[in-house]
Amino acid sequence: MSKSNYIGLIILGAAATVAALKFYSMPEEERNEFVDHLKNRAHDLLDDAENTFDKVNHYFAEIDTKQRHEWVDKLFIAKRLVTDLFGSERRYLI
């Protein structure tokens, strides 16, 4: 594994840790609201599976156009994918 992959893995791990800590520090009511939002959004995505599949394919094709060492750009594309699929007007974790 190259040095840039290790750095990307460390950043991704740190982001996941911060998100988990933030999630568990939320009041239980807010945490339940967040989980309900994710469940509802997942059901919406499943109901419109063809469109969801097209979106995911588009973002993965965009990731594939990036060079191997452009991991930061790939992370931003992945962030846009997750935001496009699960985003909302309210920012829960940040």
Residue, then its C-alpha position, 0 to 999 in steps of 0.5 A: m500500500s502506498k503512502s497516500n493510501y495510508i494517509g487516506l485510510i488514516i483520514l477516513g478512520a479519523a472522520a469515521t471516529v469523529a462521526a461516531l463520537k458526535f452521533y453518540s454525544m447527541p441527545e437520544e431524541e436527536r439521534n433517533e431523528f437522525v436514524d429515522h431520516l437515514k431509514n426514510r432516505a434509504h427506503d426512498l432510494l430503494d423505491d427509485a432504485e433505477n435512478t439511484f443505480d444511475k447516480v452511483n454509476h455516475y460517481f464511480a465512473e467519475i472516480d475511475t477517471k482520477q489517477r491512482h495518486e489523486w485520492v483526495d479528489k476521490l474522497f471529495i467525489a465519494k463525499r458528493l455521492v453520499t451527500d447526493l444520496f443521503g443529504s438533507e437541509r439539516r446537517y446532522l453530524i457537522 
